Amino acid sequence: MADEKLTREDCLALLRETRDRLLREGIDRYPKRADFKDAEVTAIKAFLGPWPRALEQAGIKPPRDGDRLEKNRQKRIAAKRRRNAARKEKGKTVPETNEE
């Protein structure tokens, strides 16, 4: 698509066509940025976001697990609780006094 503006639909079609071409050639992988011209990559990312999300929107790659976001949130909360507990333990130490 030489020197013409790409639309969102054009970007989706480019991704799908490239995936189909790769499969016809016996290459079983997702399309890479290197499979496209710089202007095409720029348009795809502008319309569809980061590369993995663009592949998901084109129906090439399965959507990422939404549960993963909740797992990450729970890990952050647990880590924060551990840090706070460690700080409280550190603050509980009583200075030694010399009583004789």
C-alpha positions in Angstrom: 0.0 0.0 0.0 2.4 2.6 -1.3 2.0 6.1 0.1 -1.7 5.8 0.9 -3.2 6.3 4.4 -4.1 3.1 6.1 -7.3 2.8 8.0 -8.0 0.5 11.0 -9.6 -2.0 8.7 -6.6 -1.9 6.3 -4.3 -2.7 9.3 -6.5 -5.6 10.4 -6.5 -6.9 6.8 -2.8 -6.6 6.4 -2.2 -8.6 9.6 -4.6 -11.3 8.5 -3.3 -11.5 4.9 0.3 -11.8 6.2 -0.7 -14.6 8.6 -2.4 -16.4 5.7 0.6 -15.9 3.5 2.9 -17.3 6.2 0.7 -20.3 6.6 0.6 -21.0 2.9 4.4 -20.8 2.8 4.5 -23.4 5.6 5.6 -21.0 8.3 3.6 -21.5 11.4 4.2 -18.3 13.4 2.5 -15.0 14.1 3.4 -12.1 11.9 6.4 -10.1 13.1 7.0 -6.4 12.8 9.8 -7.3 10.4 7.2 -8.7 8.0 5.9 -5.2 7.3 7.2 -1.9 6.0 8.0 0.7 8.7 4.9 2.8 7.7 2.7 -0.2 8.0 4.0 -1.1 11.5 3.5 2.5 12.5 -0.1 2.5 11.3 -0.9 -0.9 12.8 0.4 0.2 16.2 -1.3 3.6 16.0 -4.7 2.0 15.3 -4.4 -1.2 17.3 -2.0 -0.6 20.1 1.0 -2.7 21.1 1.9 -5.6 18.8 0.4 -8.4 20.8 -2.9 -6.5 21.2 -2.9 -5.8 17.5 -2.6 -9.6 16.8 -5.4 -10.3 19.2 -7.7 -7.7 17.6 -7.0 -9.2 14.2 -8.1 -12.6 15.5 -4.6 -14.1 14.9 -3.5 -14.6 18.5 -5.9 -15.7 21.3 -6.7 -12.9 23.8 -4.6 -12.9 26.9 -6.1 -14.3 30.0 -8.0 -11.6 31.9 -7.4 -13.6 35.1 -3.7 -12.8 34.8 -4.4 -9.2 35.7 -6.1 -10.2 38.9 -3.2 -12.6 39.8 -0.7 -9.8 39.3 -2.8 -7.5 41.5 -3.0 -10.1 44.2 0.8 -10.6 44.0 1.4 -6.8 44.4 -0.9 -6.7 47.4 0.8 -9.7 49.1 4.2 -8.1 48.5 3.1 -4.8 50.0 1.8 -6.6 53.1 5.1 -8.5 53.5 7.0 -5.2 53.3 4.7 -3.5 55.8 5.0 -6.4 58.2 8.8 -6.4 57.9 8.8 -2.6 58.6 6.6 -3.1 61.7 8.9 -5.9 63.0 11.9 -3.7 62.5 10.2 -0.9 64.4 9.4 -3.2 67.4 13.0 -3.7 68.5 13.5 -2.3 71.9 16.9 -0.6 72.6 19.0 -2.3 75.2 19.6 -0.5 78.5 22.4 -1.1 80.8 20.8 -1.9 84.1 23.1 -3.2 86.7 
